[in-house]
């Protein structure tokens, strides 16, 4: 929501993120494919170079369809383990 986003921005909580892509500003929302392609374009990244993590399974499919790696966040430990495994698979080494 715009009011919440403004408050978060005023508190400096977005300062460590670049870019910050907010649905109310870019006018796309998950799971619309346009939000994923917008983010890829903004970051100048190819989908296969991106890991998309979300707690909502329905938001993962469009990212996967574009070629992104996806992880459903069910717990911190599981997400870290899944991400570590993906890094190991992609780079051929164990963390």
mmCIF file of the C-alpha atoms, coordinates in Angstrom:
data_MODEL
# 
_entry.id   MODEL 
# 
loop_
_atom_site.group_PDB 
_atom_site.id 
_atom_site.type_symbol 
_atom_site.label_atom_id 
_atom_site.label_alt_id 
_atom_site.label_comp_id 
_atom_site.label_asym_id 
_atom_site.label_entity_id 
_atom_site.label_seq_id 
_atom_site.pdbx_PDB_ins_code 
_atom_site.Cartn_x 
_atom_site.Cartn_y 
_atom_site.Cartn_z 
_atom_site.occupancy 
_atom_site.B_iso_or_equiv 
_atom_site.pdbx_formal_charge 
_atom_site.auth_seq_id 
_atom_site.auth_comp_id 
_atom_site.auth_asym_id 
_atom_site.auth_atom_id 
_atom_site.pdbx_PDB_model_num 
ATOM 1  C CA . UNK A 1 1  ? 0.000  0.000   0.000   1.00 0.00 ? 1  UNK A CA 1 
ATOM 2  C CA . UNK A 1 2  ? 1.233  3.475   -0.835  1.00 0.00 ? 2  UNK A CA 1 
ATOM 3  C CA . UNK A 1 3  ? 0.991  4.788   2.740   1.00 0.00 ? 3  UNK A CA 1 
ATOM 4  C CA . UNK A 1 4  ? 2.925  1.842   4.142   1.00 0.00 ? 4  UNK A CA 1 
ATOM 5  C CA . UNK A 1 5  ? 5.540  2.116   1.414   1.00 0.00 ? 5  UNK A CA 1 
ATOM 6  C CA . UNK A 1 6  ? 6.014  5.828   2.108   1.00 0.00 ? 6  UNK A CA 1 
ATOM 7  C CA . UNK A 1 7  ? 6.480  5.144   5.814   1.00 0.00 ? 7  UNK A CA 1 
ATOM 8  C CA . UNK A 1 8  ? 8.971  2.365   5.133   1.00 0.00 ? 8  UNK A CA 1 
ATOM 9  C CA . UNK A 1 9  ? 10.863 4.608   2.703   1.00 0.00 ? 9  UNK A CA 1 
ATOM 10 C CA . UNK A 1 10 ? 10.892 7.478   5.241   1.00 0.00 ? 10 UNK A CA 1 
ATOM 11 C CA . UNK A 1 11 ? 12.377 5.134   7.840   1.00 0.00 ? 11 UNK A CA 1 
ATOM 12 C CA . UNK A 1 12 ? 15.173 4.223   5.436   1.00 0.00 ? 12 UNK A CA 1 
ATOM 13 C CA . UNK A 1 13 ? 14.236 0.554   5.370   1.00 0.00 ? 13 UNK A CA 1 
ATOM 14 C CA . UNK A 1 14 ? 14.548 0.357   1.581   1.00 0.00 ? 14 UNK A CA 1 
ATOM 15 C CA . UNK A 1 15 ? 18.002 1.965   1.593   1.00 0.00 ? 15 UNK A CA 1 
ATOM 16 C CA . UNK A 1 16 ? 19.890 -1.335  1.236   1.00 0.00 ? 16 UNK A CA 1 
ATOM 17 C CA . UNK A 1 17 ? 17.820 -2.500  -1.726  1.00 0.00 ? 17 UNK A CA 1 
ATOM 18 C CA . UNK A 1 18 ? 18.363 -1.503  -5.325  1.00 0.00 ? 18 UNK A CA 1 
ATOM 19 C CA . UNK A 1 19 ? 16.123 -1.447  -7.129  1.00 0.00 ? 19 UNK A CA 1 
ATOM 20 C CA . UNK A 1 20 ? 13.003 -1.205  -4.997  1.00 0.00 ? 20 UNK A CA 1 
ATOM 21 C CA . UNK A 1 21 ? 10.056 -2.368  -7.086  1.00 0.00 ? 21 UNK A CA 1 
ATOM 22 C CA . UNK A 1 22 ? 6.727  -1.715  -5.425  1.00 0.00 ? 22 UNK A CA 1 
ATOM 23 C CA . UNK A 1 23 ? 3.489  -2.903  -6.995  1.00 0.00 ? 23 UNK A CA 1 
ATOM 24 C CA . UNK A 1 24 ? 1.702  0.353   -6.268  1.00 0.00 ? 24 UNK A CA 1 
ATOM 25 C CA . UNK A 1 25 ? 4.412  2.268   -8.143  1.00 0.00 ? 25 UNK A CA 1 
ATOM 26 C CA . UNK A 1 26 ? 5.041  -0.001  -11.129 1.00 0.00 ? 26 UNK A CA 1 
ATOM 27 C CA . UNK A 1 27 ? 1.381  -1.087  -11.467 1.00 0.00 ? 27 UNK A CA 1 
ATOM 28 C CA . UNK A 1 28 ? 2.048  -4.817  -11.768 1.00 0.00 ? 28 UNK A CA 1 
ATOM 29 C CA . UNK A 1 29 ? 1.356  -7.409  -9.093  1.00 0.00 ? 29 UNK A CA 1 
ATOM 30 C CA . UNK A 1 30 ? 2.335  -11.013 -8.546  1.00 0.00 ? 30 UNK A CA 1 
ATOM 31 C CA . UNK A 1 31 ? 1.543  -13.383 -10.171 1.00 0.00 ? 31 UNK A CA 1 
ATOM 32 C CA . UNK A 1 32 ? 1.224  -11.225 -13.332 1.00 0.00 ? 32 UNK A CA 1 
ATOM 33 C CA . UNK A 1 33 ? 4.113  -12.186 -15.606 1.00 0.00 ? 33 UNK A CA 1 
ATOM 34 C CA . UNK A 1 34 ? 4.779  -8.491  -16.286 1.00 0.00 ? 34 UNK A CA 1 
ATOM 35 C CA . UNK A 1 35 ? 6.132  -7.917  -12.780 1.00 0.00 ? 35 UNK A CA 1 
ATOM 36 C CA . UNK A 1 36 ? 8.739  -10.619 -13.302 1.00 0.00 ? 36 UNK A CA 1 
ATOM 37 C CA . UNK A 1 37 ? 9.772  -9.362  -16.744 1.00 0.00 ? 37 UNK A CA 1 
ATOM 38 C CA . UNK A 1 38 ? 9.839  -5.790  -15.409 1.00 0.00 ? 38 UNK A CA 1 
ATOM 39 C CA . UNK A 1 39 ? 12.201 -6.847  -12.631 1.00 0.00 ? 39 UNK A CA 1 
ATOM 40 C CA . UNK A 1 40 ? 14.441 -8.760  -15.048 1.00 0.00 ? 40 UNK A CA 1 
ATOM 41 C CA . UNK A 1 41 ? 14.630 -5.747  -17.352 1.00 0.00 ? 41 UNK A CA 1 
ATOM 42 C CA . UNK A 1 42 ? 15.296 -3.352  -14.478 1.00 0.00 ? 42 UNK A CA 1 
ATOM 43 C CA . UNK A 1 43 ? 18.114 -5.579  -13.206 1.00 0.00 ? 43 UNK A CA 1 
ATOM 44 C CA . UNK A 1 44 ? 19.413 -6.389  -16.712 1.00 0.00 ? 44 UNK A CA 1 
ATOM 45 C CA . UNK A 1 45 ? 19.466 -10.069 -15.811 1.00 0.00 ? 45 UNK A CA 1 
ATOM 46 C CA . UNK A 1 46 ? 18.596 -13.212 -17.706 1.00 0.00 ? 46 UNK A CA 1 
ATOM 47 C CA . UNK A 1 47 ? 16.008 -15.397 -15.942 1.00 0.00 ? 47 UNK A CA 1 
ATOM 48 C CA . UNK A 1 48 ? 18.414 -18.310 -15.480 1.00 0.00 ? 48 UNK A CA 1 
ATOM 49 C CA . UNK A 1 49 ? 20.653 -16.028 -13.383 1.00 0.00 ? 49 UNK A CA 1 
ATOM 50 C CA . UNK A 1 50 ? 17.842 -15.272 -10.898 1.00 0.00 ? 50 UNK A CA 1 
ATOM 51 C CA . UNK A 1 51 ? 16.551 -17.097 -7.834  1.00 0.00 ? 51 UNK A CA 1 
ATOM 52 C CA . UNK A 1 52 ? 13.007 -16.075 -6.991  1.00 0.00 ? 52 UNK A CA 1 
ATOM 53 C CA . UNK A 1 53 ? 11.986 -16.861 -3.405  1.00 0.00 ? 53 UNK A CA 1 
ATOM 54 C CA . UNK A 1 54 ? 8.425  -16.461 -2.172  1.00 0.00 ? 54 UNK A CA 1 
ATOM 55 C CA . UNK A 1 55 ? 6.219  -17.999 0.471   1.00 0.00 ? 55 UNK A CA 1 
ATOM 56 C CA . UNK A 1 56 ? 3.257  -18.233 -1.927  1.00 0.00 ? 56 UNK A CA 1 
ATOM 57 C CA . UNK A 1 57 ? 3.440  -21.232 -4.267  1.00 0.00 ? 57 UNK A CA 1 
ATOM 58 C CA . UNK A 1 58 ? 1.168  -19.527 -6.812  1.00 0.00 ? 58 UNK A CA 1 
ATOM 59 C CA . UNK A 1 59 ? 3.763  -16.771 -7.276  1.00 0.00 ? 59 UNK A CA 1 
ATOM 60 C CA . UNK A 1 60 ? 6.530  -19.223 -8.203  1.00 0.00 ? 60 UNK A CA 1 
ATOM 61 C CA . UNK A 1 61 ? 5.032  -20.632 -11.412 1.00 0.00 ? 61 UNK A CA 1 
ATOM 62 C CA . UNK A 1 62 ? 5.319  -17.475 -13.571 1.00 0.00 ? 62 UNK A CA 1 
ATOM 63 C CA . UNK A 1 63 ? 8.936  -17.030 -12.489 1.00 0.00 ? 63 UNK A CA 1 
ATOM 64 C CA . UNK A 1 64 ? 9.720  -20.664 -13.266 1.00 0.00 ? 64 UNK A CA 1 
ATOM 65 C CA . UNK A 1 65 ? 7.958  -20.382 -16.634 1.00 0.00 ? 65 UNK A CA 1 
ATOM 66 C CA . UNK A 1 66 ? 10.329 -17.527 -17.502 1.00 0.00 ? 66 UNK A CA 1 
ATOM 67 C CA . UNK A 1 67 ? 13.328 -19.688 -16.568 1.00 0.00 ? 67 UNK A CA 1 
ATOM 68 C CA . UNK A 1 68 ? 14.077 -18.403 -13.075 1.00 0.00 ? 68 UNK A CA 1 
ATOM 69 C CA . UNK A 1 69 ? 15.104 -20.755 -10.315 1.00 0.00 ? 69 UNK A CA 1 
ATOM 70 C CA . UNK A 1 70 ? 12.412 -20.776 -7.638  1.00 0.00 ? 70 UNK A CA 1 
ATOM 71 C CA . UNK A 1 71 ? 12.272 -21.642 -3.967  1.00 0.00 ? 71 UNK A CA 1 
ATOM 72 C CA . UNK A 1 72 ? 9.162  -21.667 -1.838  1.00 0.00 ? 72 UNK A CA 1 
ATOM 73 C CA . UNK A 1 73 ? 9.964  -20.186 1.558   1.00 0.00 ? 73 UNK A CA 1 
ATOM 74 C CA . UNK A 1 74 ? 8.370  -22.435 4.152   1.00 0.00 ? 74 UNK A CA 1 
ATOM 75 C CA . UNK A 1 75 ? 10.923 -21.737 6.896   1.00 0.00 ? 75 UNK A CA 1 
ATOM 76 C CA . UNK A 1 76 ? 14.225 -19.913 7.221   1.00 0.00 ? 76 UNK A CA 1 
ATOM 77 C CA . UNK A 1 77 ? 16.166 -23.148 7.626   1.00 0.00 ? 77 UNK A CA 1 
ATOM 78 C CA . UNK A 1 78 ? 14.521 -24.791 4.607   1.00 0.00 ? 78 UNK A CA 1 
ATOM 79 C CA . UNK A 1 79 ? 15.056 -21.734 2.411   1.00 0.00 ? 79 UNK A CA 1 
ATOM 80 C CA . UNK A 1 80 ? 18.740 -21.521 3.343   1.00 0.00 ? 80 UNK A CA 1 
ATOM 81 C CA . UNK A 1 81 ? 19.159 -25.254 2.696   1.00 0.00 ? 81 UNK A CA 1 
ATOM 82 C CA . UNK A 1 82 ? 17.381 -25.068 -0.673  1.00 0.00 ? 82 UNK A CA 1 
ATOM 83 C CA . UNK A 1 83 ? 19.394 -22.015 -1.708  1.00 0.00 ? 83 UNK A CA 1 
ATOM 84 C CA . UNK A 1 84 ? 22.655 -23.650 -0.630  1.00 0.00 ? 84 UNK A CA 1 
ATOM 85 C CA . UNK A 1 85 ? 21.777 -26.781 -2.607  1.00 0.00 ? 85 UNK A CA 1 
ATOM 86 C CA . UNK A 1 86 ? 20.971 -24.680 -5.688  1.00 0.00 ? 86 UNK A CA 1 
ATOM 87 C CA . UNK A 1 87 ? 24.268 -22.808 -5.437  1.00 0.00 ? 87 UNK A CA 1 
ATOM 88 C CA . UNK A 1 88 ? 26.115 -26.110 -5.106  1.00 0.00 ? 88 UNK A CA 1 
ATOM 89 C CA . UNK A 1 89 ? 24.305 -27.570 -8.131  1.00 0.00 ? 89 UNK A CA 1 
ATOM 90 C CA . UNK A 1 90 ? 24.929 -24.499 -10.285 1.00 0.00 ? 90 UNK A CA 1 
ATOM 91 C CA . UNK A 1 91 ? 28.565 -24.095 -9.325  1.00 0.00 ? 91 UNK A CA 1 
ATOM 92 C CA . UNK A 1 92 ? 29.671 -27.683 -8.831  1.00 0.00 ? 92 UNK A CA 1 
ATOM 93 C CA . UNK A 1 93 ? 30.923 -27.315 -5.269  1.00 0.00 ? 93 UNK A CA 1 
ATOM 94 C CA . UNK A 1 94 ? 29.699 -27.825 -1.723  1.00 0.00 ? 94 UNK A CA 1 
ATOM 95 C CA . UNK A 1 95 ? 29.162 -24.904 0.634   1.00 0.00 ? 95 UNK A CA 1 
# 
